[in-house]
Amino acid sequence: MKFNLKFLLIALFTCTISIAQNKGTISGVLTDKEMNNEVLPFANVLIKGTNISVNTDVDGKYSLSVNPGNYTLVFSFLGYESVETPVAVKANETVVVNQALSSGSYTLKDVVVKSTGPSKQKESALLLEQKNAVDIKQSIGAQELSRKGVGDVAAAVVKTSGVSKQEGSNNVFVRGLGDRYNSTSMNGLPIPSNDPERKNIALDLFSTDIVEYISIDKSYTSRMYGDFAGGNVDIVSKDYRGKGMFEISLGSKVNTNALQQSDNFLLQQGPTKTGFVSYGVPSNALTGYNFGNSLNPTKEAPYAGSFNLKAGTTFNIGDEGKLSIFGTAGFSNGYEFREGLSQSVNAQGVSLRSFQEQKYTYTTNTTGMFNANYRLNKNHKIGYNFLFVNSSEQTRDNYFGSDRDFDNDDADLLVQRGTFTQNTVYINQLLGNHKITDKIDFDWGVSYNTVKGDMPDRTQNKMFLDRATGIYNIAQTTITDNQRYYQNLKEDETAANLAFTYKLGDKETGESKGKIVAGYNGKFKKRDFEALQFNFNVTEQGQNTPVLPNELDSFFNQQNYANGVFGISAFAGMTPQTYSGEQDIHAGFGTFEYKFGTKFSFNAGIRYEKISQMVTWRTQLDATGGKNTFDRNEYLPSLVLKYELNEKQNLRFAASKTYTLPQFKERALFIYEDVMETKIGNPYLYPSQNYNVDLKWEMFPKSDELFSVTAFGKYILDPINEVVIASASNDISWVNIGDKGYAYGVELEARKNIFEIESEFTNKLAFGFNASFMKTNQDIDSDKVRRETNSTLNISLTDTSSGFTGASDLILNADLSYTRNWKNDSGIIATLAYNHYSDKLYAIGALGKGNLVDKSMGSLDLILKTKLNKSLGIDFGARNLLNPEFKRVQENAGGDVLVFNYKKGITFGLGMNYQF
């Protein structure tokens, strides 16, 4: 028995070795016929009738090990015509099968190719790039954006680990660090902000229709501008490959909250439904009531829609040249309604202002993009990108309740504010990539961008409601209570990138061992901002005249003005309040990337920046005008280390020094009044210094699977914060709040296929998850603030330390997706996506009051995307299915006091697309 068992084991072992030795190999290179036979990374090679498959690597190479026999290879790539090739495999031999793919009769839907490299729309392609890169990077591509039903870039970035979005705003937080610590670029070139309140442009302006992929860099390298601590969001625009394509898509959506108000959905008159307006400040506003827009609201039907057109084609020019052209144009709108409590309380929890707020919102987004990429040959490429975005938001806010400044025991206070904001962005970019020799590459890019942000004719009126009679009268304690306000922002930004790359090769094998990169970056920004507010001083006679809230044209009109019922005044007459800013940055950088052996790589860099910033102003706080200038020289080192534990696992370490600049408005002595708060600038504000470190382990089980763990830390000197200053009206300003602050945490990410039946048609269930756990802390030093502002600002904050505003201890995202394809290019993708954040600090407590904290909240979305055939698709989305209540509380000694709450409602959408 023992002999038989031993004999059996020897026989099995011998057979196993024999089979292994008798296997053959199929290998080769895939190339792209559409791109002058350049290598085609990330394509799929499948042995027909089996589940044996592999993706080509970054050099387009593949290799398969199989038993001897006759097979059919299937070569495929999204948007390209699949090719089947028979192959005969003999034992212990290698068969070389090279293949070129082209679009053939297919048109390429949603093809998104960066003009400087291969397509990176697929999740597997981006993961392969992440795996092979020395730097630490994270990206989300068009394929994943489509699967999760993401409509704009802001919604896209919060699907990545460590990124959250402040509810009710466009402010994105990366690792607990908000707007001032982050930066935004497009195709590697910086883009300006559209909002005087913000450093970064609102990411929801960018429809994902124009996106190939979005890269979120959380670790710094010397090719990036040094104004960095949280992360840089780089939007890579679409390019086109293929023959000719034209697609039209239509959609509609409705919000349950808005639908419930369909009989009473009221908006201000004046702004058009397109989101474009041409009116501005009346030329004779102080000599008569000459305002064109009505104060009487108009009723709207809250049903939203969208349409989009896409077209692309390519032209062969000569033997090697090719011109590709892609364009898209679209429009979408939306209606929202929310209601809830909005109040402020003192340290004892007693109400100072307490309102029930109703907010009606109408938004539009018009997008147009055109790009042309000309490849002279495989060594020289030039591309031009143009992007136009016009977004608008129209809101009508009704605040009903009480205000301590309006002492009337017999009446309730009603505040009505109508706001229309139009933001227009023009982006022009010219990019070039040139292979000078086999070892030297030259990349360059220049951009000229313009942003216009207008708030024409914001209206505000206050009224008392007599509880006994039900009669409304105009309320006034100061002349600014009833007003019309006009605001204009224009910012021009020019930027340039130049980089030479010298490749380091192994003399014996010819393989690349690294590279040396040296270059220049320049960014030149100029902003002009002006605001003009007309205040209506209502006489005692006027305050005793009954009015109707929705018919204020019957009170504020030329006749009552002529009869002296109210007067009109403005700061310095018709001369607006202004501030202007200029900022120039010249930077030189160098990096050295090298790979020792087969495991260890590093990237060391140094960057020098010469920075100058000047702000001038003339405002009601400084009628004679003022000026503030600073110049700085920054030396910014960076280091990234990578160790390949094995073929599927990497260990990375990154360290760097960066800085954080104050923004123009934060340093301009300008005052901005909202219903619930007032902000003023601080000319004494100066930059923070940041020290950053990351340690990351990652594993790639399959081409589209990932597990990673990242530990990170941030140490910040002289952190900048928005705080309440000690003043008669408790205004808000920006200060260097203390000597130091820090943030540290851990990020987890997983992408896993639960099951996948590999065949000619996809049948897969996949799961994605990422979570971030973090802690933040910063000093609060009132003496430092008084000393550094020459006692012009004083803070009286409740605590001596706090966390960072906007930071959550826990952020998590999870999604479950099922993908199924059938014949005739039909298929379905169903995705369930969940997002959650824990309590986050909204504002630091002052004057004995506790901190304002946004309570934890989660959201759930369902997205269904179907293809009925090659041309026709139908999509369905249900967002915010859980419809949670947003809550903001003030932490007081006696317990949390609710100061703000509402529900957003559920939004249902249905769309159709057809490709010709």
Secondary structure, DSSP 8 states (H G I E B T S, - for coil): -HHHHHHHHHHHHHHHHHHHHH-EEEEEEEEEGGGTTEE-TT-EEEETTSS-EEE--TTSEEEEEE-SEEEEEEEE-TTS--EEEEEEE-TT-EEE--EEE--TT---TT--B-TTSSB--SHHHHHHHHHH-SS--EEEEHHHHHHTT--BHHHHHTTSTTEEE-TTS--EEETTB-GGGEEEEETTEE---S-TT-SS--GGGSBGGGEEEEEEE-S--TTS-SB-SSEEEEEEE----SSEEEEEEEEEEEEHHHHHTTTS-EE-SSS-TTS-------TTTTSS----S-SS-EE----EEEEEEEEEEEEEETTTEEEEEEEEEEEEEEEEEEEEEEEEE-TTS-EEEEEEEEEEEEEEEEEEEEEEEEEEETTEEEEEEEEEEEEEEEEEEEEEEEETTS--TTEEEEEEEEEEEEEEEEEEEEEEEEE-SSSEEEEEEEEEEEEEEEEEEEEEEEEEEETTT--EEE--SSTTSSEEEEEEEEEEEEEEEEEEEEEEE-TTT--EEEEEEEEEEEEEEEEEEEEEEEEEEE-HHHHTSEE-TT-GGGTSSHHHHHTTSEEEEETTTT--EEEEEEEEEEEEEEEEEEEETTTEEEEEEEEEEEEEEEEEEEETTEEEEEEEEEEEEEEEEEEEEEEEEETTEEEEEEEEEEEE---HHHHS--EEE-SS-EEE--TT---EEEEEEEEEEEE-SSTT-EEEEEEEEEEEES-EEEEEBSSTT--EEEEE-SSEEEEEEEEEEEEEEEEE--SSS-EEEEEEEEEEEEEEEEE--HHHHHHHTTTS--B-BSSSEE--TT-BSEEEEEEEEEEEE-STT-EEEEEEEEEEE--EEEE--BTT---EEE--EEEEEEEEEEESSSSEEEEEEEE-TT--EEEEEEEETTEEEEEEEEE---EEEEEEEEE-
